[in-house]
Amino acid sequence: MTVGGRPPGKGPGKGKDSKGGRKRTGALAGSGSREASVRVHTARGRSTSSARWLQRQLNDPYVAEARRLGYRSRSAFKLIELDRRFHLLQRGMRVLDLGAAPGGWTQVAVAAGAATVVALDRSEIEPIGGAVILTRDIDDSDTPRLVTEALGGLADVVLSDMAPAATGHSPTDHLRIVALCESALALAETVLAPGGAFVAKVLQGGTEGQLLAHLKLRFASVRHAKPPASRSESAEMYVVATGFRPPVD
């Protein structure tokens, strides 16, 4: 299996194809060959579930390729695939990445040639070249002001890969991730430029009625997508809203 694309940290001038346009970072594609899998046995101190998680990580080609290309997480490929489909990231943009730790999506935005990328998370994030790190909560009252100052203006794209810790109780998990999406959207509405885009993680079934209605009010287009890098057994998907329409005072 192969992955195309430019590793994070390389100069923006190397992201063009032979026709002079921006080359989109690729994602995994089947090569027709079958790679050898690794089996992990339970051992003293290791539960069956942790052994399964470790085996999945060891046999996941996205994990291996993220390590090879220098991405901090396999989720970087989810944004790469969403960008390939929806053309979200363009050179010179201002991008806000919410719940950014450990920084995979931020790396993709920087590699795409964004002029300014702000990564926000409550957790500490190791420095990323070309990005501004803000360690704070999305709901803090001064977050919109600090984000706008760090961006140097309004954002062209607001990204959110935020997700709560899973409880295993589907209705609870759904409500919690919708609440995070609502918080991300509330911030986006204060920092997005007209015509901007908003991307957020939701669960299978998409956004619930009230939130979806609000998105359709504020954006010209609202779609749901599950990128190939999202594990098939995962209930996650993404809402992609483009063409932001700010409220009229």
C-alpha atoms as one frame of an Amber mdcrd trajectory, in Angstrom:
protein
   0.000   0.000   0.000   1.258   3.430  -0.810   0.579   6.955   0.297   1.251
   9.951  -1.856   1.767  13.439  -0.597   4.231  15.788   0.956   5.540  15.127
   4.469   4.898  17.951   6.945   7.670  20.489   7.261   8.674  20.641   3.594
   8.522  23.969   1.804   5.249  25.050   0.213   6.839  25.392  -3.195   7.226
  21.602  -3.368   3.456  21.067  -3.269   2.824  21.741  -6.958   2.240  19.321
  -9.769   3.741  19.458 -13.250   0.920  21.712 -14.448   1.660  24.336 -11.828
  -1.409  23.700  -9.643  -1.314  22.708  -5.989  -0.777  19.001  -5.633  -3.218
  17.581  -3.120  -1.687  15.443  -0.443  -2.670  11.872  -1.120  -4.033   9.188
   1.128  -3.698   5.445   1.239  -4.630   3.546  -1.877  -4.762  -0.194  -2.382
  -1.805  -1.585  -4.271  -3.178  -5.066  -4.749  -0.555  -6.568  -2.453  -1.338
  -7.939   0.952   0.972  -6.925   3.760   1.894  -9.363   6.486  -0.127  -8.845
   9.648   1.153  -8.864  13.200  -0.585 -10.885  15.892  -0.404  -9.664  19.485
  -0.994 -12.155  22.269  -2.277 -11.274  25.691   0.402 -11.240  28.330   0.561
 -10.714  32.062  -0.670  -7.187  32.753  -2.206  -6.758  29.286  -5.966  -7.124
  28.878  -7.603  -8.673  25.839  -8.932  -5.266  24.774  -5.505  -3.630  25.023
  -3.980  -6.486  23.045  -6.600  -5.976  20.338  -5.890  -2.213  20.280  -2.151
  -2.834  19.979  -2.655  -5.380  17.200  -4.892  -2.943  15.316  -2.271  -0.197
  15.641   0.538  -2.463  14.462  -1.458  -3.593  11.423  -2.896  -0.198  10.490
  -1.208   1.153   7.310  -2.298   4.708   8.177  -0.430   4.507  11.485   2.701
   3.281   9.725   2.474   5.913   7.008   1.819   8.727   9.477   5.001   7.702
  11.267   6.945   7.567   8.008   5.762  10.987   6.819   6.162  12.644  10.201
   2.500  13.241  10.982   1.713  13.143  14.675  -1.468  11.104  14.236  -3.168
   8.871  11.677  -6.100  11.305  11.754  -4.036  13.616   9.536  -5.154  11.441
   6.621  -8.824  12.111   7.440  -8.293  15.818   6.822  -6.198  15.091   3.727
  -9.067  13.014   2.313 -11.718  15.580   3.270  -9.629  18.304   1.629  -9.256
  16.212  -1.515 -13.028  15.891  -1.769 -14.179  19.344  -0.637 -11.166  21.562
  -1.488 -11.092  23.152   1.949  -7.470  24.257   2.249  -5.848  26.796  -0.055
  -2.547  28.614  -0.018  -2.625  31.882   1.938  -5.628  30.992   4.118  -6.070
  31.586   7.829  -6.958  28.290   9.539  -8.133  27.546  13.080  -7.746  23.960
  14.346  -9.834  23.215  17.465  -8.983  20.334  19.770  -5.743  20.211  17.843
  -3.613  17.930  20.046  -1.392  16.193  19.136  -1.248  18.293  15.966  -1.843
  16.082  12.924  -4.528  18.304  11.379  -2.433  21.397  12.109   0.490  19.830
  10.234  -1.745  19.183   7.215  -2.974  22.799   7.183   0.594  24.114   7.376
   1.719  21.764   4.593  -1.185  22.982   2.428   0.354  26.452   2.454  -1.954
  28.244   4.891  -0.594  31.693   5.721  -1.551  31.382   9.392  -2.563  28.298
  11.354  -3.707  28.510  14.969  -3.917  25.255  16.942  -6.083  25.417  20.070
  -6.382  22.761  22.758  -6.643  22.482  26.534  -3.734  20.032  26.408  -0.171
  21.093  25.753   0.938  20.707  22.121   4.568  20.402  21.149   5.616  23.298
  18.866   4.754  22.902  15.179   6.684  24.932  12.631   4.413  27.430  10.910
   1.664  27.270  13.546   0.652  29.297  16.589  -0.272  27.194  19.631  -2.959
  28.397  22.066  -3.380  26.346  25.240  -6.855  27.109  26.509 -10.482  25.978
  26.558 -12.727  26.613  23.584 -15.405  28.019  25.901 -13.189  30.575  27.689
 -14.683  34.045  27.296 -11.529  35.566  25.818 -10.868  32.728  23.351 -12.499
  34.471  20.327 -10.383  37.600  20.855  -7.142  35.660  21.312  -7.863  33.483
  18.276  -8.571  36.470  16.042  -5.415  38.220  17.252  -3.317  35.102  16.646
  -4.800  34.646  13.160  -4.290  38.297  12.292  -7.903  38.551  11.141 -10.900
  36.321  10.525 -10.466  32.622   9.743 -11.124  31.135   6.316 -11.531  27.637
   7.745 -12.379  26.355  11.226 -11.575  22.684  11.822 -12.666  20.553  14.756
 -11.673  16.938  15.306 -12.773  17.167  18.939 -14.379  14.120  20.502 -15.215
  13.255  24.123 -13.984  10.080  25.763 -16.371   7.308  24.727 -18.654   5.961
  27.446 -19.890   2.967  25.444 -23.443   4.258  25.824 -24.409   5.449  22.337
 -27.064   8.054  23.293 -24.703   9.631  25.836 -21.780   9.664  23.415 -24.005
  11.250  20.755 -25.156  14.037  23.083 -21.597  14.751  24.215 -20.150  15.000
  20.726 -23.075  17.191  19.597 -22.315  19.505  22.537 -18.684  19.765  21.394
 -19.793  20.454  17.832 -22.106  23.203  19.104 -19.243  24.788  21.052 -17.001
  24.644  17.985 -19.730  26.182  15.833 -20.378  28.963  18.363 -16.719  29.934
  18.219 -16.611  29.566  14.427 -19.489  32.004  14.037 -17.457  34.674  15.841
 -14.155  34.150  14.014 -15.093  32.973  10.481 -14.862  35.271   7.484 -17.878
  35.444   5.130 -17.734  32.506   2.728 -15.603  30.484   5.150 -15.800  26.757
   5.903 -16.455  24.730   9.055 -15.582  21.057   9.567 -16.456  19.108  12.724
 -16.596  15.530  13.907 -20.032  14.036  14.592 -21.317  10.473  14.976 -23.037
   8.231  12.451 -26.456   9.644  11.750 -24.890  13.086  11.433 -25.899  16.264
  13.177 -29.139  16.315  15.119 -32.088  18.347  13.870 -31.654  21.668  15.671
 -27.919  21.843  15.029 -28.350  20.830  11.387 -31.021  23.503  10.895 -28.691
  26.126  12.353 -25.837  25.030  10.097 -28.091  25.279   7.048 -29.084  28.770
   8.127 -25.499  29.948   8.431 -23.854  28.076   5.537 -24.677  27.787   1.848
 -23.827  24.056   1.770 -23.899  21.420   4.534 -22.783  17.861   3.828 -21.704
  14.789   5.800 -18.747  12.584   4.913 -16.831   9.605   6.274 -13.266   9.704
   4.926 -11.617   6.377   4.064  -9.077   6.871   6.868 -11.904   6.705   9.399
 -11.977   3.148  10.665 -14.930   1.184   9.332 -15.960   0.078  12.813 -15.983
   3.678  14.067 -19.266   5.587  14.210 -17.504   8.891  13.509 -18.164  11.031
  10.471 -17.728  14.718   9.664 -20.039  17.598   8.881 -18.583  19.886   6.212
 -20.240  23.307   5.947 -19.086  25.842   3.356 -20.110  29.335   2.309 -20.476
  30.946   5.750 -23.198  33.578   6.019 -22.632  35.780   9.098 -25.712  36.888
  11.027 -26.962  40.322  10.052 -27.051  42.816  12.914
